[in-house]
Amino acid sequence: MNRIEIEKKLNEDRAWLIDTYAQLSHAQLFSDLTPSEHDPSNYWSALDHLAHLALIERNFAAMIRRHVAGHGNPVGLIADDSGAPRTRADIMALVHAMTEEWQREHHGKTLSEVVALGASARAITLQLLSELTDEQLEEVLPGAPWADGTIGGVLAANAEHGRMHWKWAKDAGVLGIEK
């Protein structure tokens, strides 16, 4: 995926996502929808799903920056920094704990506040995209299981991530929205 395709995809999908969430009622935005993968007694709202996207987008940018700087384990999921491999269960436990912490920190924020979180993360992504060469966009990000594993693919995956979380919110029954 080239720079133009990545930026177009990121912008179009973000506009769609903001428009989609802006159509929800207060109850649809804030009601409990899905149990946390870390603590099933904690429920995520539709807004929690939207806020989560900002965390992951920031993390993806940080991983790419570590790779460009020459870090040997820029993603840091498959193995820890000492090189010790992690099991899938270990990886998912780390990811779920991290996302739970973010969700609890941002739970209850307004739609405007959550959109601002996403705008801040997207600004980081677009700044990074502007700094990378076409060749760097084609480089594999070691340990990245997202998209095709290239830097460009990982950046573009932020768009699909939003649609995936919207599907989960919709499938969980965002009050009155058909599955």
MDAnalysis code that builds the backbone (N, CA, C; Angstrom):
import MDAnalysis as mda
import numpy as np

u = mda.Universe.empty(537, n_residues=179, atom_resindex=np.repeat(np.arange(179), 3), trajectory=True)
u.add_TopologyAttr("name", ["N", "CA", "C"] * 179)
u.add_TopologyAttr("resid", np.arange(1, 180))
u.add_TopologyAttr("resname", ["MET", "ASN", "ARG", "ILE", "GLU", "ILE", "GLU", "LYS", "LYS", "LEU", "ASN", "GLU", "ASP", "ARG", "ALA", "TRP", "LEU", "ILE", "ASP", "THR", "TYR", "ALA", "GLN", "LEU", "SER", "HIS", "ALA", "GLN", "LEU", "PHE", "SER", "ASP", "LEU", "THR", "PRO", "SER", "GLU", "HIS", "ASP", "PRO", "SER", "ASN", "TYR", "TRP", "SER", "ALA", "LEU", "ASP", "HIS", "LEU", "ALA", "HIS", "LEU", "ALA", "LEU", "ILE", "GLU", "ARG", "ASN", "PHE", "ALA", "ALA", "MET", "ILE", "ARG", "ARG", "HIS", "VAL", "ALA", "GLY", "HIS", "GLY", "ASN", "PRO", "VAL", "GLY", "LEU", "ILE", "ALA", "ASP", "ASP", "SER", "GLY", "ALA", "PRO", "ARG", "THR", "ARG", "ALA", "ASP", "ILE", "MET", "ALA", "LEU", "VAL", "HIS", "ALA", "MET", "THR", "GLU", "GLU", "TRP", "GLN", "ARG", "GLU", "HIS", "HIS", "GLY", "LYS", "THR", "LEU", "SER", "GLU", "VAL", "VAL", "ALA", "LEU", "GLY", "ALA", "SER", "ALA", "ARG", "ALA", "ILE", "THR", "LEU", "GLN", "LEU", "LEU", "SER", "GLU", "LEU", "THR", "ASP", "GLU", "GLN", "LEU", "GLU", "GLU", "VAL", "LEU", "PRO", "GLY", "ALA", "PRO", "TRP", "ALA", "ASP", "GLY", "THR", "ILE", "GLY", "GLY", "VAL", "LEU", "ALA", "ALA", "ASN", "ALA", "GLU", "HIS", "GLY", "ARG", "MET", "HIS", "TRP", "LYS", "TRP", "ALA", "LYS", "ASP", "ALA", "GLY", "VAL", "LEU", "GLY", "ILE", "GLU", "LYS"])
u.atoms.positions = np.array([
    [0.853, -1.171, 0.000],
    [0.000, 0.000, 0.000],
    [0.904, 1.241, 0.000],
    [0.629, 2.170, -0.885],
    [1.483, 3.344, -0.964],
    [0.965, 4.471, -0.057],
    [1.754, 5.504, 0.080],
    [1.464, 6.636, 0.967],
    [0.079, 7.238, 0.705],
    [-0.249, 7.437, -0.574],
    [-1.528, 8.055, -0.920],
    [-2.687, 7.145, -0.520],
    [-2.559, 5.860, -0.816],
    [-3.608, 4.906, -0.438],
    [-3.773, 4.841, 1.075],
    [-2.662, 4.861, 1.802],
    [-2.715, 4.796, 3.270],
    [-3.424, 6.031, 3.822],
    [-2.997, 7.204, 3.387],
    [-3.604, 8.419, 3.920],
    [-5.085, 8.503, 3.561],
    [-5.434, 8.139, 2.348],
    [-6.837, 8.159, 1.931],
    [-7.668, 7.218, 2.799],
    [-7.165, 6.021, 2.993],
    [-7.882, 5.027, 3.795],
    [-8.054, 5.522, 5.239],
    [-6.981, 6.036, 5.819],
    [-7.053, 6.531, 7.191],
    [-8.081, 7.659, 7.327],
    [-8.058, 8.590, 6.389],
    [-8.974, 9.730, 6.461],
    [-10.423, 9.332, 6.194],
    [-10.647, 8.516, 5.188],
    [-12.017, 8.109, 4.865],
    [-12.633, 7.275, 5.978],
    [-11.868, 6.333, 6.512],
    [-12.420, 5.477, 7.553],
    [-12.634, 6.241, 8.859],
    [-11.764, 7.189, 9.160],
    [-11.960, 7.999, 10.373],
    [-13.211, 8.861, 10.236],
    [-13.400, 9.467, 9.069],
    [-14.595, 10.287, 8.845],
    [-15.856, 9.425, 8.987],
    [-15.829, 8.214, 8.425],
    [-16.964, 7.301, 8.540],
    [-17.223, 6.946, 10.010],
    [-16.160, 6.650, 10.734],
    [-16.297, 6.246, 12.132],
    [-16.863, 7.377, 12.989],
    [-16.357, 8.579, 12.815],
    [-16.854, 9.725, 13.579],
    [-18.319, 9.979, 13.239],
    [-18.651, 9.931, 11.963],
    [-20.038, 10.133, 11.557],
    [-20.947, 9.061, 12.161],
    [-20.497, 7.826, 12.155],
    [-21.286, 6.717, 12.692],
    [-21.534, 6.905, 14.187],
    [-20.495, 7.217, 14.941],
    [-20.655, 7.415, 16.387],
    [-21.469, 8.668, 16.696],
    [-21.357, 9.694, 15.882],
    [-22.097, 10.935, 16.117],
    [-23.603, 10.729, 15.987],
    [-24.011, 9.685, 15.321],
    [-25.439, 9.394, 15.154],
    [-26.037, 8.641, 16.338],
    [-25.185, 8.202, 17.266],
    [-25.683, 7.432, 18.414],
    [-26.246, 8.351, 19.491],
    [-27.216, 7.831, 20.209],
    [-27.781, 8.558, 21.341],
    [-26.836, 8.459, 22.532],
    [-27.101, 9.248, 23.540],
    [-26.306, 9.198, 24.781],
    [-26.310, 7.779, 25.347],
    [-27.478, 7.154, 25.402],
    [-27.580, 5.790, 25.945],
    [-26.775, 4.805, 25.100],
    [-26.845, 4.957, 23.788],
    [-26.099, 4.048, 22.916],
    [-24.592, 4.214, 23.088],
    [-24.146, 5.419, 23.350],
    [-22.719, 5.678, 23.533],
    [-22.195, 5.133, 24.856],
    [-22.990, 5.263, 25.917],
    [-22.484, 5.010, 27.265],
    [-22.917, 3.688, 27.899],
    [-23.894, 2.998, 27.326],
    [-24.383, 1.757, 27.930],
    [-23.334, 0.649, 27.870],
    [-23.380, -0.235, 28.867],
    [-22.506, -1.403, 28.881],
    [-22.822, -2.289, 27.679],
    [-21.767, -2.693, 26.981],
    [-21.962, -3.513, 25.784],
    [-21.248, -4.849, 25.837],
    [-19.947, -4.801, 26.030],
    [-19.150, -6.025, 25.935],
    [-18.310, -6.204, 27.194],
    [-18.231, -7.429, 27.712],
    [-17.386, -7.651, 28.879],
    [-15.913, -7.516, 28.507],
    [-15.151, -6.977, 29.425],
    [-13.719, -6.836, 29.220],
    [-13.081, -8.206, 29.070],
    [-12.074, -8.281, 28.230],
    [-11.317, -9.523, 28.066],
    [-10.378, -9.744, 29.252],
    [-10.098, -8.687, 29.994],
    [-9.205, -8.764, 31.155],
    [-9.983, -9.031, 32.443],
    [-11.082, -8.332, 32.617],
    [-11.914, -8.443, 33.815],
    [-13.363, -8.492, 33.361],
    [-13.925, -9.693, 33.209],
    [-15.274, -9.823, 32.663],
    [-16.365, -9.119, 33.483],
    [-16.055, -8.685, 34.688],
    [-17.055, -7.936, 35.459],
    [-17.098, -6.465, 35.030],
    [-16.118, -6.041, 34.240],
    [-16.063, -4.676, 33.718],
    [-16.571, -4.691, 32.285],
    [-17.548, -3.829, 32.020],
    [-18.111, -3.763, 30.672],
    [-17.633, -2.529, 29.929],
    [-17.417, -2.712, 28.632],
    [-17.025, -1.617, 27.742],
    [-18.275, -1.075, 27.057],
    [-18.316, 0.222, 26.913],
    [-19.371, 0.897, 26.165],
    [-18.903, 1.081, 24.715],
    [-19.815, 1.577, 23.877],
    [-19.429, 1.900, 22.502],
    [-18.306, 2.935, 22.503],
    [-18.392, 3.919, 23.406],
    [-17.331, 4.937, 23.485],
    [-16.008, 4.349, 23.952],
    [-16.050, 3.355, 24.818],
    [-14.807, 2.689, 25.236],
    [-14.132, 2.035, 24.040],
    [-14.938, 1.432, 23.161],
    [-14.371, 0.820, 21.955],
    [-13.726, 1.882, 21.067],
    [-14.372, 3.031, 20.954],
    [-13.816, 4.116, 20.143],
    [-12.529, 4.659, 20.769],
    [-12.521, 4.835, 22.078],
    [-11.326, 5.346, 22.776],
    [-10.152, 4.374, 22.652],
    [-10.445, 3.096, 22.673],
    [-9.413, 2.056, 22.564],
    [-8.571, 2.235, 21.298],
    [-9.191, 2.692, 20.231],
    [-8.495, 2.846, 18.955],
    [-7.311, 3.796, 19.073],
    [-7.461, 4.837, 19.891],
    [-6.378, 5.813, 20.067],
    [-5.161, 5.161, 20.720],
    [-5.387, 4.296, 21.696],
    [-4.277, 3.605, 22.352],
    [-3.495, 2.770, 21.349],
    [-4.204, 1.979, 20.577],
    [-3.534, 1.081, 19.635],
    [-2.821, 1.874, 18.546],
    [-3.442, 2.943, 18.078],
    [-2.803, 3.754, 17.044],
    [-1.508, 4.364, 17.569],
    [-1.523, 4.852, 18.795],
    [-0.299, 5.388, 19.409],
    [0.756, 4.286, 19.548],
    [0.312, 3.109, 19.961],
    [1.251, 1.991, 20.121],
    [1.875, 1.594, 18.795],
    [1.070, 1.547, 17.730],
    [1.611, 1.198, 16.412],
    [2.684, 2.204, 15.997],
    [2.412, 3.487, 16.186],
    [3.391, 4.519, 15.815],
    [4.677, 4.352, 16.618],
    [4.547, 4.055, 17.906],
    [5.729, 3.869, 18.754],
    [6.540, 2.655, 18.291],
    [5.854, 1.588, 17.916],
    [6.552, 0.398, 17.419],
    [7.337, 0.724, 16.147],
    [6.710, 1.455, 15.254],
    [7.364, 1.817, 13.994],
    [8.562, 2.717, 14.268],
    [8.416, 3.668, 15.164],
    [9.546, 4.548, 15.511],
    [10.700, 3.737, 16.114],
    [10.372, 2.748, 16.949],
    [11.435, 1.901, 17.520],
    [12.154, 1.137, 16.411],
    [11.391, 0.617, 15.456],
    [11.999, -0.114, 14.334],
    [12.925, 0.795, 13.526],
    [12.445, 1.973, 13.183],
    [13.241, 2.909, 12.393],
    [14.511, 3.294, 13.144],
    [14.434, 3.349, 14.474],
    [15.597, 3.691, 15.293],
    [16.556, 2.514, 15.470],
    [16.167, 1.326, 14.962],
    [17.062, 0.179, 15.023],
    [16.832, -0.767, 16.186],
    [15.747, -0.611, 16.904],
    [15.441, -1.507, 18.027],
    [15.265, -2.929, 17.503],
    [15.831, -3.885, 18.186],
    [15.786, -5.273, 17.739],
    [14.450, -5.966, 17.934],
    [13.597, -5.432, 18.789],
    [12.306, -6.043, 19.095],
    [11.255, -4.929, 19.173],
    [10.973, -4.278, 18.050],
    [10.140, -3.075, 18.104],
    [8.695, -3.306, 18.529],
    [8.141, -4.469, 18.214],
    [6.752, -4.743, 18.579],
    [6.686, -5.231, 20.025],
    [7.611, -6.092, 20.406],
    [7.711, -6.531, 21.790],
    [6.613, -7.452, 22.275],
    [5.933, -8.128, 21.376],
    [4.867, -9.037, 21.801],
    [5.312, -10.496, 21.779],
    [5.872, -10.933, 20.663],
    [6.207, -12.345, 20.487],
    [7.303, -12.780, 21.453],
    [8.207, -11.841, 21.745],
    [9.290, -12.109, 22.697],
    [9.485, -10.857, 23.541],
    [9.980, -11.058, 24.756],
    [10.281, -9.884, 25.568],
    [11.637, -9.326, 25.133],
    [12.073, -8.245, 25.749],
    [13.315, -7.597, 25.306],
    [14.561, -8.452, 25.520],
    [14.454, -9.459, 26.381],
    [15.596, -10.355, 26.563],
    [15.613, -11.453, 25.505],
    [14.560, -11.521, 24.688],
    [14.472, -12.536, 23.646],
    [13.667, -13.753, 24.044],
    [13.216, -13.794, 25.295],
    [12.425, -14.935, 25.754],
    [11.065, -14.930, 25.057],
    [10.715, -16.055, 24.437],
    [9.436, -16.104, 23.717],
    [8.248, -16.067, 24.678],
    [7.151, -15.495, 24.183],
    [5.902, -15.460, 24.943],
    [4.910, -16.400, 24.269],
    [4.094, -17.019, 25.079],
    [3.010, -17.837, 24.532],
    [1.887, -16.913, 24.074],
    [1.001, -17.440, 23.263],
    [-0.157, -16.655, 22.827],
    [-0.961, -16.195, 24.042],
    [-1.101, -17.063, 25.020],
    [-1.844, -16.693, 26.235],
    [-1.153, -15.540, 26.969],
    [0.177, -15.589, 27.033],
    [0.933, -14.498, 27.672],
    [0.752, -13.181, 26.919],
    [0.818, -13.270, 25.592],
    [0.656, -12.072, 24.759],
    [-0.724, -11.468, 24.979],
    [-1.748, -12.306, 24.923],
    [-3.110, -11.794, 25.061],
    [-3.353, -11.234, 26.467],
    [-2.770, -11.848, 27.483],
    [-2.913, -11.326, 28.844],
    [-2.289, -9.931, 28.953],
    [-1.116, -9.752, 28.346],
    [-0.474, -8.427, 28.336],
    [-1.327, -7.397, 27.609],
    [-1.808, -7.769, 26.440],
    [-2.614, -6.856, 25.627],
    [-3.909, -6.497, 26.356],
    [-4.580, -7.488, 26.922],
    [-5.849, -7.221, 27.607],
    [-5.643, -6.352, 28.852],
    [-4.562, -6.590, 29.585],
    [-4.283, -5.746, 30.760],
    [-4.013, -4.301, 30.341],
    [-3.249, -4.119, 29.268],
    [-2.936, -2.778, 28.781],
    [-4.207, -2.060, 28.317],
    [-5.048, -2.762, 27.557],
    [-6.255, -2.112, 27.050],
    [-7.245, -1.842, 28.181],
    [-7.273, -2.694, 29.173],
    [-8.144, -2.484, 30.339],
    [-7.736, -1.217, 31.090],
    [-6.448, -1.031, 31.281],
    [-5.958, 0.164, 31.973],
    [-6.389, 1.423, 31.219],
    [-6.246, 1.418, 29.898],
    [-6.649, 2.554, 29.065],
    [-8.165, 2.778, 29.162],
    [-8.923, 1.687, 29.071],
    [-10.385, 1.795, 29.137],
    [-10.818, 2.407, 30.460],
    [-10.257, 1.959, 31.550],
    [-10.635, 2.503, 32.864],
    [-10.240, 3.980, 32.980],
    [-9.111, 4.358, 32.397],
    [-8.659, 5.747, 32.440],
    [-9.588, 6.673, 31.660],
    [-10.160, 6.173, 30.558],
    [-10.946, 7.026, 29.669],
    [-12.449, 6.765, 29.708],
    [-12.876, 5.794, 30.495],
    [-14.293, 5.447, 30.612],
    [-15.090, 6.653, 31.116],
    [-16.203, 6.907, 30.477],
    [-17.068, 8.005, 30.897],
    [-16.789, 9.328, 30.212],
    [-15.744, 9.393, 29.389],
    [-15.474, 10.630, 28.650],
    [-16.578, 10.850, 27.612],
    [-16.775, 12.091, 27.254],
    [-17.785, 12.426, 26.258],
    [-17.328, 12.011, 24.865],
    [-18.269, 12.011, 23.936],
    [-17.913, 11.715, 22.548],
    [-16.870, 12.706, 22.057],
    [-17.046, 13.970, 22.368],
    [-16.080, 14.984, 21.939],
    [-14.688, 14.693, 22.503],
    [-14.613, 14.316, 23.769],
    [-13.316, 14.005, 24.384],
    [-12.677, 12.773, 23.746],
    [-13.483, 11.778, 23.441],
    [-12.955, 10.557, 22.821],
    [-12.520, 10.834, 21.383],
    [-13.271, 11.649, 20.664],
    [-12.861, 12.022, 19.311],
    [-11.534, 12.784, 19.371],
    [-11.366, 13.634, 20.383],
    [-10.096, 14.363, 20.545],
    [-8.939, 13.399, 20.824],
    [-9.180, 12.356, 21.617],
    [-8.142, 11.332, 21.835],
    [-7.721, 10.721, 20.502],
    [-8.713, 10.377, 19.698],
    [-8.438, 9.786, 18.394],
    [-7.734, 10.757, 17.461],
    [-8.127, 12.027, 17.522],
    [-7.479, 13.032, 16.671],
    [-6.007, 13.171, 17.030],
    [-5.714, 13.127, 18.315],
    [-4.327, 13.220, 18.766],
    [-3.511, 12.021, 18.258],
    [-4.102, 10.833, 18.376],
    [-3.411, 9.632, 17.887],
    [-3.242, 9.682, 16.371],
    [-4.283, 10.131, 15.681],
    [-4.199, 10.197, 14.215],
    [-3.156, 11.216, 13.787],
    [-3.026, 12.308, 14.529],
    [-1.996, 13.310, 14.210],
    [-0.606, 12.693, 14.298],
    [-0.407, 11.851, 15.303],
    [0.873, 11.157, 15.451],
    [1.121, 10.248, 14.246],
    [0.094, 9.524, 13.839],
    [0.207, 8.623, 12.695],
    [0.514, 9.396, 11.417],
    [-0.207, 10.470, 11.182],
    [0.009, 11.242, 9.955],
    [1.373, 11.923, 9.951],
    [1.823, 12.368, 11.123],
    [3.170, 12.946, 11.199],
    [4.207, 11.880, 10.853],
    [4.053, 10.700, 11.432],
    [4.972, 9.606, 11.146],
    [4.932, 9.249, 9.659],
    [3.739, 9.155, 9.091],
    [3.601, 8.845, 7.668],
    [4.344, 9.870, 6.816],
    [4.299, 11.134, 7.217],
    [4.974, 12.182, 6.444],
    [6.494, 12.077, 6.522],
    [7.005, 11.444, 7.560],
    [8.450, 11.330, 7.766],
    [9.055, 10.093, 7.111],
    [8.248, 9.089, 6.853],
    [8.752, 7.825, 6.317],
    [8.934, 7.902, 4.804],
    [9.965, 7.229, 4.321],
    [10.175, 7.137, 2.878],
    [9.260, 6.053, 2.307],
    [9.115, 6.074, 0.994],
    [8.326, 5.030, 0.340],
    [8.926, 3.658, 0.622],
    [10.259, 3.593, 0.646],
    [10.936, 2.316, 0.929],
    [10.640, 1.850, 2.355],
    [10.618, 2.766, 3.305],
    [10.334, 2.383, 4.691],
    [8.903, 1.865, 4.829],
    [7.985, 2.429, 4.093],
    [6.597, 1.960, 4.154],
    [6.482, 0.501, 3.718],
    [7.405, 0.057, 2.880],
    [7.397, -1.324, 2.384],
    [8.176, -2.280, 3.282],
    [8.932, -1.751, 4.243],
    [9.703, -2.607, 5.148],
    [8.772, -3.417, 6.046],
    [9.221, -4.622, 6.360],
    [8.498, -5.453, 7.321],
    [8.803, -4.935, 8.719],
    [7.773, -4.808, 9.528],
    [7.924, -4.457, 10.936],
    [8.041, -5.774, 11.694],
    [9.255, -6.163, 12.129],
    [9.455, -7.474, 12.744],
    [8.515, -7.720, 13.929],
    [7.826, -8.853, 13.857],
    [6.915, -9.236, 14.932],
    [5.512, -8.685, 14.785],
    [5.238, -7.976, 13.704],
    [3.907, -7.383, 13.506],
    [2.964, -8.393, 12.869],
    [1.910, -8.783, 13.573],
    [0.953, -9.728, 13.007],
    [-0.197, -9.053, 12.256],
    [-0.151, -7.736, 12.114],
    [-1.261, -6.990, 11.527],
    [-1.049, -6.773, 10.038],
    [-2.152, -6.792, 9.314],
    [-2.155, -6.565, 7.871],
    [-1.112, -7.469, 7.215],
    [-0.290, -6.886, 6.343],
    [0.741, -7.689, 5.679],
    [2.079, -7.634, 6.415],
    [2.090, -6.988, 7.580],
    [3.305, -6.902, 8.389],
    [4.245, -5.789, 7.991],
    [3.931, -5.079, 6.911],
    [4.790, -3.964, 6.526],
    [4.421, -2.727, 7.350],
    [5.339, -1.773, 7.374],
    [5.064, -0.531, 8.086],
    [3.823, 0.142, 7.515],
    [3.722, 0.212, 6.192],
    [2.537, 0.801, 5.571],
    [1.267, 0.043, 5.911],
    [1.355, -1.261, 5.902],
    [0.199, -2.089, 6.245],
    [-0.252, -1.884, 7.682],
    [0.713, -1.778, 8.585],
    [0.379, -1.551, 9.997],
    [-0.272, -0.183, 10.176],
    [0.259, 0.836, 9.512],
    [-0.363, 2.162, 9.591],
    [-1.798, 2.119, 9.074],
    [-2.011, 1.471, 7.939],
    [-3.349, 1.384, 7.347],
    [-4.294, 0.536, 8.192],
    [-3.749, -0.398, 8.961],
    [-4.586, -1.261, 9.800],
    [-5.383, -0.463, 10.824],
    [-4.929, 0.743, 11.142],
    [-5.694, 1.574, 12.068],
    [-7.102, 1.832, 11.547],
    [-7.269, 1.915, 10.241],
    [-8.590, 2.140, 9.657],
    [-9.484, 0.917, 9.873],
    [-8.972, -0.260, 9.560],
    [-9.761, -1.481, 9.731],
    [-10.072, -1.743, 11.195],
    [-9.174, -1.355, 12.063],
    [-9.365, -1.560, 13.494],
    [-10.639, -0.857, 13.970],
    [-10.869, 0.355, 13.480],
    [-12.080, 1.076, 13.844],
    [-13.332, 0.355, 13.384],
    [-13.306, -0.149, 12.172],
    [-14.474, -0.873, 11.653],
    [-14.698, -2.180, 12.406],
    [-13.617, -2.827, 12.808],
    [-13.741, -4.071, 13.571],
    [-14.422, -3.801, 14.910],
    [-13.982, -2.750, 15.609],
    [-14.599, -2.442, 16.907],
    [-16.041, -1.981, 16.742],
    [-16.345, -1.274, 15.666],
    [-17.737, -0.896, 15.421],
    [-18.586, -2.149, 15.229],
    [-18.067, -3.138, 14.483],
    [-18.809, -4.384, 14.277],
    [-19.066, -5.080, 15.609],
    [-18.058, -5.109, 16.484],
    [-18.250, -5.742, 17.783],
    [-19.308, -5.007, 18.603],
    [-19.277, -3.695, 18.579],
    [-20.276, -2.909, 19.308],
    [-21.664, -3.159, 18.718],
    [-21.746, -3.174, 17.408],
    [-23.026, -3.414, 16.733],
    [-23.529, -4.826, 17.040],
    [-22.643, -5.814, 16.945],
    [-23.026, -7.200, 17.217],
    [-23.440, -7.408, 18.676],
    [-22.887, -6.596, 19.568],
    [-23.249, -6.688, 20.987],
    [-24.606, -6.035, 21.249],
    [-25.139, -5.348, 20.242],
    [-26.469, -4.787, 20.360],
    [-26.499, -3.342, 20.782],
    [-25.659, -2.500, 20.171],
    [-25.712, -1.077, 20.485],
    [-27.177, -0.686, 20.356],
    [-27.816, -0.518, 21.474],
    [-29.243, -0.257, 21.615],
    [-29.971, 0.156, 20.352],
    [-30.713, -0.777, 19.803],
    [-31.558, -0.440, 18.665],
    [-30.883, -0.489, 17.312],
    [-29.611, -0.810, 17.252],
    [-28.943, -0.892, 15.949],
    [-28.951, -2.353, 15.510],
    [-29.429, -2.586, 14.333],
    [-29.533, -3.956, 13.838],
    [-28.165, -4.585, 13.642],
    [-28.117, -5.871, 13.909],
    [-26.869, -6.615, 13.746],
    [-26.586, -6.881, 12.292],
])
